[in-house]
Every structure is written in structure tokens, then in C-alpha cells.
């Protein structure tokens, strides 16, 4: 048995043991590629005389020569990142203005073929840098952003447009530099397909909390009459609105509210002018299902009371421990019909999982 299969088996055993009290019979396991699966990577730049290299440092140790790990390739990262790494380094090594005080490099790759590079410096970026960086951008056919303290220079665009195939249908997503996106794109496609399959035939309308840039919202919207999705980040809301329009999904509305704020609206304890301004009338929806993909802390107690009111709950989790805590409460009203493990982060302890719950008769 190879190393990857062993670590995957350990995760499966751990998650199934953690959730064994819920008598789950329908498990779906999605393994990752063992190499070239990560669409984001960032490296420090190590300078030694005129020579520069990509660098990481031993965990828990101060950055320096004693803890330095020089890199020429990074098998975890997408092949497009690995292909570009030596080319970029050679180009910048030959340009004193681009090389000087270059401190860090961030790659954001896509399955669609677009690439965004963020070059971070310990110096003020002036006109000379911008001219040289534009030439590099044109030569490498990438998008480049320059950053230093108090500066952000966008030479073309500060986003990439990703294309994900979900059960045979393509969806496009704007992914903004510095914003959240799932790092393992092929696993993300499988997660979206699983959630979409869970939603098949549930009917009615969908409420989604923590929607981000609309990653799950778009494919889920094909299974419901209408979708109301909530997100508190202005940047994520802007990306979600672009994604909705680009994909022609006219049955989705976005409300810029936190999960806690939406819970207060549902309970009648608060009103938000934002909803009225957006023409969103909660009473007009026929919600059958709620979709939640919360942060690592899980779902707070008040929001769980809201979740428990829905006939169907699709819950995607990045933290098995808080998922277990939330299921202890939700299992009082619901049964776990399906569960899945998505190996979003191979060779780490992190586990991405999902469950479908249905209200007890």
C-alpha cells in the first residue's frame, strides 16, 4: 500500500469512527490526486549574492539559512505552477529591477489555464518596476500584481476566471487575489457534484449560509426553484454577483448578512433595511432545504436552531470535530442519510466532509 492510500485510509477510519453513533450506511469517499492537486502556492524568495531561489523553512523554526529548504519544483502544486516556476525565476534573475528586494511570490492557477502571480517586495515599486513587470507579464502570458507595504499595483486584473465541470455542466467563477477559493480544484468539482446530487428531487427553494463567491450556490441552483444565499464579506458578495450573472443563474439572490443576522431575521427579533433595499421578501420563499458550509468553528447555537427547522440539511464541513458537535444537536430532529469524505488536503490531517440530513417523521 502506498503512502497516499495509507493516509487516506487513516482519515476514513477516523471520520467513520467519529460519526459512528449516527449509523451512517451511505458513505462516499473521494480520493485526491497524490501530486499536482493544489491550485495555490506561495514561496519566500531567498537571496544569496546575485542568486535567488524559491524557499520554504522548517516548521517551527525562524526563517534563516539553518532552516532553509530551497525549491526548484513543488510536486504538491498544479503542473502549470511547476512549469512556470523555473521560467519565472530565470526571467526575474536577469532583471535587476525585478529581482531587487523581491521577498515573496504567490501563484494562483486554474483548470481554465489562467494564472495570477503576486510579486511581493521590501521596497517601494516605481515606474521602472512597472515597465519591467508589464514586459514580463506579456512574455509569460500571465496576470501580475505587485505588492509592497502600502502598495498594490494591478497590471491587468486582480482575479482569474476558473471553469469547473460539475456532473457534465461547466460553471465559471471569478477568483480574486487574496480571496478564498478551494485549493484542490478537482476535488472541489467532486464536492459540488455530490452536493448537487444530494439536492436532486428535494424541490422547493434553498437557503444557503456562508456562500462565499457562490462556489456551491451555482450548481445547487439547478436543483431548486429559487435560492437565497447569504454572505457577510463585501468582496465575496461582489464575486458571487459576477458569477451569478456570468453563469446566467437568474434564480439566485444574495443577501449581505451573517448567519447570525439572518437567524435574527427569521426569529423576528430584528429587521434589516438591506433586505428591503434589495427587494428580498423572506415570506415569499418556500424553503425545503438549507445548505451550510461554515468556518472551522462550526455553526453557532442560535443558527443551529434555525437549521433544525428545515426538512433537509446539506452540511459541508472543514472540521470533523465541530461537525460532530453540531450533529449531536441536529440528530435530535434529523437523521443522517448520506455522508462523504473529500480528501481536499492530501498528506495533512485536514478532512473535508459532507452530510445530508433529513427531518424525522
HELIX and SHEET records of a PDB file:
HELIX    1   1 UNK A    3  UNK A   18  1                                  16    
HELIX    2   2 UNK A   20  UNK A   22  5                                   3    
HELIX    3   3 UNK A   65  UNK A   67  5                                   3    
HELIX    4   4 UNK A   79  UNK A   93  1                                  15    
HELIX    5   5 UNK A   96  UNK A   99  1                                   4    
HELIX    6   6 UNK A  127  UNK A  140  1                                  14    
HELIX    7   7 UNK A  185  UNK A  199  1                                  15    
HELIX    8   8 UNK A  215  UNK A  220  1                                   6    
HELIX    9   9 UNK A  221  UNK A  223  5                                   3    
HELIX   10  10 UNK A  234  UNK A  246  1                                  13    
HELIX   11  11 UNK A  259  UNK A  267  1                                   9    
HELIX   12  12 UNK A  273  UNK A  277  1                                   5    
HELIX   13  13 UNK A  282  UNK A  284  5                                   3    
HELIX   14  14 UNK A  301  UNK A  307  1                                   7    
HELIX   15  15 UNK A  320  UNK A  330  1                                  11    
SHEET    1   A 8 UNK A  27  UNK A  30  0                                        
SHEET    2   A 8 UNK A 334  UNK A 342  1                                        
SHEET    3   A 8 UNK A 352  UNK A 359 -1                                        
SHEET    4   A 8 UNK A 312  UNK A 317 -1                                        
SHEET    5   A 8 UNK A 287  UNK A 292  1                                        
SHEET    6   A 8 UNK A 205  UNK A 209  1                                        
SHEET    7   A 8 UNK A 227  UNK A 230  1                                        
SHEET    8   A 8 UNK A 252  UNK A 255  1                                        
SHEET    1   B 7 UNK A  68  UNK A  71  0                                        
SHEET    2   B 7 UNK A  51  UNK A  57 -1                                        
SHEET    3   B 7 UNK A  40  UNK A  48 -1                                        
SHEET    4   B 7 UNK A 102  UNK A 109 -1                                        
SHEET    5   B 7 UNK A 115  UNK A 121 -1                                        
SHEET    6   B 7 UNK A 143  UNK A 148  1                                        
SHEET    7   B 7 UNK A 151  UNK A 154 -1                                        
SHEET    1   C 2 UNK A 159  UNK A 166  0                                        
SHEET    2   C 2 UNK A 169  UNK A 176 -1                                        
END                                                                             
